[in-house]
Amino acid sequence: MIESIITDRGQTTLPDAVREALSVQAGGRVRYVILDGGEVRMIGMRPISRLYGALKREGAPVTLEDMERAITEGAGGK
C-alpha cells in the first residue's frame, strides 16, 4: 500500500510508483471518479496527441464506395 500526505492546501505528491502506474509525468493531468460508497478512482489523462498514428493502415486508402459496400454487406444486404 502506498501513502502520501495531504498539505493544508489539499495538495499531495504522487509517489513514483503511482505516477508510473498512471503513466503521468510532471505537468500531466489526472481525473478523479467518485464511486458509490465513497471509493475514489484516479485516472491518468493522456493528451490526444498520443493517439496520432494509432490507426495506421497499410495499403491504399479506402473509398467511400468501398465503405458503403462493406456496411451494406455487414447489414445483410447485397
Residue, then its C-alpha position, 0 to 999 in steps of 0.5 A: m500500500i502506498e501513502s502520501i500526505i495531504t498539505d493544508r492546501g489539499q495538495t499531495t505528491l504522487p509517489d513514483a510508483v503511482r505516477e508510473a502506474l498512471s503513466v503521468q509525468a510532471g505537468g500531466r493531468v489526472r481525473y478523479v471518479i467518485l464511486d458509490g460508497g465513497e471509493v475514489r478512482m484516479i485516472g491518468m489523462r493522456p493528451i490526444s496527441r498520443l493517439y496520432g498514428a494509432l490507426k495506421r493502415e497499410g495499403a491504399p486508402v479506402t473509398l467511400e464506395d468501398m465503405e458503403r459496400a462493406i456496411t451494406e454487406g455487414a447489414g445483410g444486404k447485397 
